[in-house]
C-alpha cells in the first residue's frame, strides 16, 4: 500500500479535476491511500509521499502550477515521483521542464502504461466523486454527472487548443454507460453536465439525445421536487443547428443553451440558430463572445448588440459572456492583438468586474455598461479603472476626465492610449510620468501623484 497525494493548484477552477478523480479511482482500486488537496498545505508538504500527481489547467496558470510543483518537490524521494499532467502541461510541457524537475505527462490518459508499466487506461476509469468532498471548495454545478460522449472537434479553429489536445474527432462512450457506473458507485445525481467540444458534429445525434432522455433528463424532468438540467457546457456549434437538431434538443431538459459568436463571419448562422431554438421553446440562451483575436472593438460591440436585437425581436434572453483570447504561449495574459489597444482591453476587464462577467440583454443595462453608441463605448473603455468599476461613486471625477478626453483629436487619442500602454509596462512609472507634459492632466486621473490608486481592484 502506497501513500498518494493528488494536488490541484489553487487557481479558480469551476469544474472538478476529472483527471485527478480518475487517478484516485485507480489508486484506491489497487489498495493505495489517496489524499486530495487544493494548493499549498504545509502539513502535507511535511509528509512523505510515494507519488504526487499535480494537475494543470490553462497555460496562463502555469506559473502557479510550477510554484506548486516546487512547493511539494521535497515531499517525494525523487523528482520522477511527481507527475504533472492536464491541459497546460500538454500544451506547454517545456515551460514546466525548463523550470522544475518532475515527470510531465502529455495528452489524455487514453493509453495503457501512461502512469507506469502495467497501469490501465485511466481515461476509462469512473471519476471518484467522493474525492472532491475532502476540500473546502465548491465546484459547480454541484450534484452533477460530468460526462463526455465525444472527443475532439471537426473544426480546426486557429484560436482553439482542442485540435492540439485531441486532434481526432470521434465517439467516446454513451451517456447511459457513464451515468450507470457513477450511480452504482456514488449514487444518483441531480443534473448532467456534458463536456463535449462539438457534440452536434457526431453521427447518430438522435440516438444520443434519446439516451439522455432515457436516463431521466427528458424535457421538464423533475427529481426530488426540483427541475433537472442538462448543460452542454462547452457550447453547441451554431453552424450545425438545423430545424431537426433544434427540435431534438427541445426534447431534453437543456438549460441554459450555450453557443459561441466568435467572429463576424458566422453572424448569419448564429442568428438562424437562435431563431430556430426560440421557435422550439428555448427562452434563454448564453453565448460566448471572443475578442482580442482577429477582431476589433467595433466587431465586439456589434456582436454584443446582435444579442440585444435578437432578445427584443424574439422575446427571449440572450446573455453574453465575453471571452478574451490569449495565445497558448502567453502565460501572463498580456497579449494585445493588432486590432486592439491595451487600455480598451483593460476597460472591458473593468466593465466585466462590475457586471460579474456577463452582458445581459437589458437595453438600459447595456447602455450604462457599454454605451449607447460605439463612440461612447470606446470612451468608457478608455476611462480609469475606478471610474469604470465604481461609476456612481466617481461620477464627478469622471466628468472632469471626459471634458479633457473629448478635447483630444482622434490622432491625439491614439497617442494617449499608446502612452497609457507604455506606462502600464514601465518599471519606472513615476519618473516617466514626471517627464510627461502633453497628457499630464489626463494621466493624473489614472495615476494620482504618479501612483496607482489604492482602490484599483480589477486584475
N, C-alpha and C positions, 0 to 999 in steps of 0.2 A: 504494500500500500504506500502510495506517494502523496506528498502534500503539493497541491496545485493551486496557484493563485491566478485569478483572472482579473485583469485591470482594464477599465475604461478610463482614459484621461478625462479630466473634469471639464471638458467643453460642454456647451449647451446642446446636448443631444435630445432630440424629441422622441425618437423610437428606441426601443430596447436593442442592445447589441446582439443581434441574432447569431452572428458568427461565434461569439463567446458562449452564447446559450447552447449552441450545438456542441461546442467543445466540452462544455460542462456535462452534457448528457453522455458523451463518450467516456470521459474520465470517471464519472460516477458509476457508469456501467461496468468498468473493469476494477472497481473497488477502491479507487483513489478518493482522498479527501479534497474537496474543492471549496475554495473561498472566492468571493467576488467583491470587488471594491471599485469605487469611483475616485480617481485622483490619487493624491499622495497621503498615506496614512502611516504615521511613524511606527506604531506598534507592529504593523505588518511588514514594514521595511526592516525592522529589527529581527524578525523571524527568519528562519531558513526554509527555502522552498526548493523542491526538486525541479520544478519548472514554473515559469511565469509567462503567461500569454498577455500581450498588450494589443488592444485594437487601435485602429486609426480611422478617421472619418475624412473630412475634406482636407485637401492639400494645404490650405491656409492654416490648418490646425496642426501641421506637422511640427512647428517649433515647440508647441505644448506637448506633443507626443514624445519628441526627443527628450525633453526635460523629464518626462515621466519615466522613460527608459533609464535615464541616468540615475534617477532617484532610487530605483529598485536594483541597480546594477550589482550591488554588493550583497544582495539577498539570495543569490544563487551561487553555485560552485564555480561555474564558468559562463562566459558571455553567451555561448550557444544555447544555454538553458533559458534564455529569454527569447521568446518567439513573438515577432511583431507582424501583423497582417492587417487586412482591410483595404478600404478604398485608397487612402493616402499612401500606404505602403506599396500598393500595386502600381499606382500612377507615378510616384517619385521614389522608388526604392533607394536610389543612390543618395538622395538627400539624407536618409537615415544612416546609410552605411558610411557616409563621409564624416558623420558626427558622433557616432557611438557604436560600440561593438555589441552585436546581437545577431540573431538569425531572422532574416526577413523572408516572410512567406508571400510570394506574389500570386495574385489571381484568386479565384474562388476555390474553396476546398472541395473540388469536384472529382478528384482523383485519389486512388489509394496511396498510402505511404507518404503523404504530404507532411504529416506530423511525426514522421519517423517510420522505420521499417515495420511492416505488419499493421499499420493503422488503416482503418477502413475509410470509405468516402464520407467525410464529416458532413458534407452538404446534405446528405440523405438522413442525417440524424434529426430526431424531433427536438426542437429547441426546449431547453429547460426553463419553463415559465416560473418555476419556484425560485430560480436563482436571483431574479431582479427584486424579489421581496426583501432581500437582505440589506438593501441600501436605502438611504433616506433621499430618494429621488423619484419624482413622479414622471414616469414615461407615459406618453399619450399617443393615441387614445387608450384609456385604461380598459381592462376587461375585454380584450380583443384577441381574436385569432390573427396571427400575422402569416400570410401565405404568399406564394408566388406560383402562378400557373405556367409562365413562360420565362425565358431568359433572353437577354439581348434585345435588339430592336432592328427593324427593317431599314430605318433611316441611318444616315451617316453624317449627321449634323456636325459641323466643324467646332461648334461651341460645346458639344456634349462629350462627356467622358465614357459613356456607355459603349461605343464601338471599341474602345481600348480595353475596358474591363471585361466585356462579354462580346467579342466580335461576331459570334454566330447567333442568329436568332432561331429559337426553337421551343418546343414544348417541354415542360419540366415534369409536373405531376398534377393530378387532379385535386381540386379543392376538397372533394369528399374524402379522399385518401388522407390528406393533410389534417383536416379537421377531425377525422376519426381517430388518428393517432394522438392528437392533443387531448381530445375528450377522454380517451382511455387512461392517459397518464396524469392529466391535470384537471379534468372536469370540463364542463361546458362553459363557454364564454358568450358574452352578450353580442359583440359586434365582430365584423370581419373587415380586416384591412388587407388589401391586395397590393403588393409592391412591384407589380409588373411595369416594365418601361413602355410597352406598347401592346397591350393585350388585344386590342381590336384587330391587330395585324395577323393574328393566328387563324388557322383554318378551324372550322367547327365551332365558331363562336356561339351558335345556338345551343350546342351540347354543353358548353362551359356555363352559359347562363342557366340552363336547366339544372346543372349540377349545383350551382349556387342556391337556386330555389329549393332544391331537394334537401339542402342542409338547414332549411328553416329561415332562409333570407329572401323570401318572396316579398313582393310589394306589400307594404302595410304590416309586415311581420311584427308580432309583439312577443316579448319574453319577460317574465317577472313584472308584468304590467308596465313595461317600458318599450318604447319603439326600438327596434333593432336597426342597425345601419350597416351598409356595405360602402367601403371607401376605396376607390381605385386611386390610391394616394399619389402616385406619380403622374396622374392625369391620363386622359384619353386623347387620342390623336384626332383633332377636329377634321382633318382631311379624310378620315375614314368613317365619319358619321354619315350614314345613309338613312333613308326613311326606315328601312328594315332594322338597322342597328339601333336607331333611336327607340323603336318600338320594343326591341328585345331588352334594352336597358331599363325600360319602364316597368318590366315585369319583376324586377328585384328592388329591394329597399335601398337603392343607391342614393346616398346623401352625405356630403354635397357632391355634385358632379363637377369634376375638375378638368379644365382644358388649358392649353398654352397658346398665347398670342405673341410669339417670339419675334416676329418681324412683319413688315408691311405686306410682303408677298403672299401671305396666307389670309389676308383680310376677308376675301370673298368666301373662302371655305369656312373660316371662323364664323362669319355672320350666318351662313347657311346652317352650320352645325347648331348654333344657339337657337335658331328658329325651329329646326326640327325637334330639338329637345323640348322646347317650350310647347310645341304642338302635342307632344307626348306626355305632358303633365309635369315637367320639371319646372319648378318655380324659383329655384335658386341655383346659381352657378358660381363657381370660383375659378378665376383664371390667373395663370402665372404670366406676368409681363416682363420679359427680359429687356434689359437696357445695358448700354456700355459695350455692345459688341460692334456690329456694322450698322448702327443706327445713329440717330441724333436726338437731342431733346425734343425737337418738333415731332419726330416719329413717335417717341414715347408718349408725349402729351396727346397726340391724336389717337393713339391706341387706347389710352385711358378714356378718352371722350367717346369712342365707339361703344364701350361698356355702358356709359350713361345713356347713349342713344338707344341701344337695344333694350335696356331696362325700361325706358319710358315707352317705347313702341310696343313691347310685348307684355308689359305689366308684370315683369319679373325682377329679380335682383341678380345682377352680375357684378360680383365683388372682385376687385383686382388685388393681386399680391405681387408687387414689383420685385424682381429678382436681378440683382446686379451681377453682370458677367465678370468673372475673374479667370484668367488663363490658368491652366493646370500648374504651370511652373511658378506662378506668383504666390509665394507662401505668405506674403504680407498684405494682400488685398489692396495694393496701391496702383493697380493698372488703370490707366485712363486712355480710352480709345481715341482715335483721331477725331471723331465727331463730337466729343465731349470736352468739357473743361473741369478741372479738379473741383472748383467751387460749386459747380452745378451738381456734381455727384455728391458732394458733401451736403448740399442743400436738400437733396432728395432724402438722404440719410436722416437729416434732422426732421423733415416733414414726417417721415415714417416713424420716427421715435415718438412723435406727438400723436400719431394715428394708430399706434400699435401694429405697424407693418402692413396695414390693409387700406384699400381705397374703396369706400362704399359708394354705391351709385346714387346717393342723395345729392341732388344738384347744389343745394346750399352748402353742404359739407365740402363738396368738390371745389366750389368757387372759393371758399375760405382757405382750404388747404393748398390748392394748386393754382388758383387764379381763374378768372372768367375768360381771359384771353391768353394766347401764347406769350405775348409780351409781358403780361403780369406774372405768368408762370416763371419766366426767366428772372424777373425781378425778385420774386420770392426766393428762388434758389440762390440768388446772389447775396441775400441778407446774412448778417452774422448769425451764428448758431443760436444764441439765446433769443434773438428776436424772432426766430422761426419757431423754436420749441415752446417758448413762453410768450406767445404773441400778445396776449391780453395784458400781461404784466409790463411789457416793454413797448407798449403802443406809442408812447410819446417819443422815446428814443428812436424807434423805427421811423417815425415821421421825419425826424431830423435827418436820418440816414437817407431816406427816399428823396428828400429835396436835393441833397448833394449828388446822389447817384443819378438822378434824372437830368442833371445838368451835363453829364458826360455824353459825348458823341458815341456812335457805335464803335468807332475805332478806339476811342479812349476807354470804353468799357472792356474791350478785348485786352488792352494793355493792362488795365487794372486787374482783371481776372488772372492775367499772367503773373502779376506781382504777388497776388494772394497765394497762388500755387507755389511760387518761389519761397515765400515766407513760411509756408507750411512745412517745407522740407529743410529750412535753414536751421543750422545748429548755433548760429549767432544772430538770432532773430531780433533781439532788442537793439543790437548795434546796427543791423540792416535797416530797421525802422527809423532809427535816429538820422540816417542819411537820406531817407526818402522824403522828398519835398512835394512832388507833384500830387500824390494821392494821400498826403499825411492826414488830412481831416477825416477822410473815409476810413483809413486804416485804424484810426483811434477807436472806431466803433467795434472793430474785431479784436484789437489788442490795446486796451486802455493802458497808457503809460508803458507801452511796449510789452505788456504781459498778457497771458491768457486769462480771461475772466474766471473766477473761482467756481462759478455755477455753470460752466460749459460741460454738459453731461453726455452729449452724443459721442459715440466712439467711432 
